[in-house]
Amino acid sequence: MQVDHAKIRREAMRWNIMRCLDHARPAGASEQIIVETMRVLYPDVTPLEVRRELSYLDERVLVEVEVEPIGYWRAQLTRHGVDVVEYTVDCQPGVARPPKYWAG
């Protein structure tokens, strides 16, 4: 079986974006902050790649993306996104949320 590294990266990046936005609650974060945060984990990440994953998460109603008049993006977790990050609801495929390893 061949490993799909691009899929692994996409899904892990989605989870990490959600974690970034969880730390930015309740205000959310600009795309610049998200890109710089992702660069710690993925040094070669591009703004387009982050926008693509934000768009995916927005379509899944896990984040809410707002495009500012000058073209910059801002994002924040939705109520459902918070529940996914806090492990209170199941996580559907497409986001590489690690399994819950602690009790309770």
C-alpha positions in Angstrom: 0.0 0.0 0.0 1.3 3.4 -1.0 1.3 6.3 1.5 -0.4 9.4 0.3 1.8 12.1 1.9 -0.2 15.0 0.4 -3.4 13.7 2.0 -1.7 13.2 5.4 -0.3 16.8 5.2 -3.7 18.3 4.2 -5.6 16.6 6.9 -3.0 17.3 9.6 -2.8 20.9 8.6 -6.6 21.2 8.9 -6.4 19.9 12.5 -3.5 22.3 13.3 -5.4 25.2 11.8 -8.3 24.4 14.1 -6.0 24.2 17.1 -4.5 27.6 16.1 -8.0 29.1 16.0 -8.9 27.5 19.2 -6.0 29.3 20.9 -7.2 32.5 19.2 -10.7 32.3 20.6 -12.9 34.3 20.8 -11.4 36.8 18.4 -10.2 34.4 15.7 -7.0 35.0 13.7 -5.9 36.6 10.4 -4.5 34.5 7.7 -1.1 36.0 8.3 -1.1 34.6 11.9 -2.3 31.2 10.7 0.3 31.0 7.9 3.1 31.9 10.3 1.9 29.4 12.8 1.7 26.7 10.2 5.3 27.5 9.1 6.5 26.3 12.4 5.2 22.8 11.5 5.4 23.0 7.7 8.3 25.4 6.7 7.3 25.2 3.0 3.6 26.1 3.5 2.2 28.8 1.2 -0.6 31.2 1.9 -2.6 29.6 -0.9 -2.3 26.2 0.8 -3.6 27.7 4.0 -6.5 29.4 2.2 -7.3 26.1 0.5 -7.6 24.3 3.9 -9.5 27.2 5.5 -11.9 27.0 2.6 -12.4 23.3 3.1 -13.0 23.8 6.9 -15.4 26.7 6.1 -17.4 24.4 3.7 -17.6 21.8 6.5 -18.8 24.5 8.9 -15.9 23.9 11.3 -14.6 27.5 10.8 -16.1 30.7 9.6 -14.0 32.6 7.1 -14.4 36.3 6.5 -12.8 38.0 3.6 -11.9 41.6 4.5 -12.5 44.4 1.8 -8.7 44.6 1.1 -8.6 40.8 0.4 -7.2 39.4 3.6 -8.9 36.5 5.2 -9.8 36.1 8.9 -11.1 32.9 10.5 -12.6 31.7 13.7 -13.9 28.4 14.9 -17.7 27.8 14.7 -19.5 26.2 17.6 -19.2 22.8 15.9 -15.5 23.5 15.4 -15.0 24.1 19.1 -16.8 20.9 19.9 -14.5 18.9 17.5 -11.4 20.5 19.0 -12.6 19.8 22.5 -13.5 16.2 21.6 -17.1 16.5 22.6 -18.4 15.3 19.2 -17.1 12.9 16.6 -14.7 14.1 14.0 -15.7 13.2 10.4 -13.0 12.1 7.9 -10.9 14.9 6.3 -9.4 16.3 9.6 -6.6 14.3 11.2 -7.7 14.8 14.8 -5.5 12.5 17.0 -7.4 9.9 19.0 -8.3 10.8 22.5 -5.8 9.1 24.7 -6.8 10.4 28.1 -9.7 9.2 30.3 -12.9 11.2 30.8 
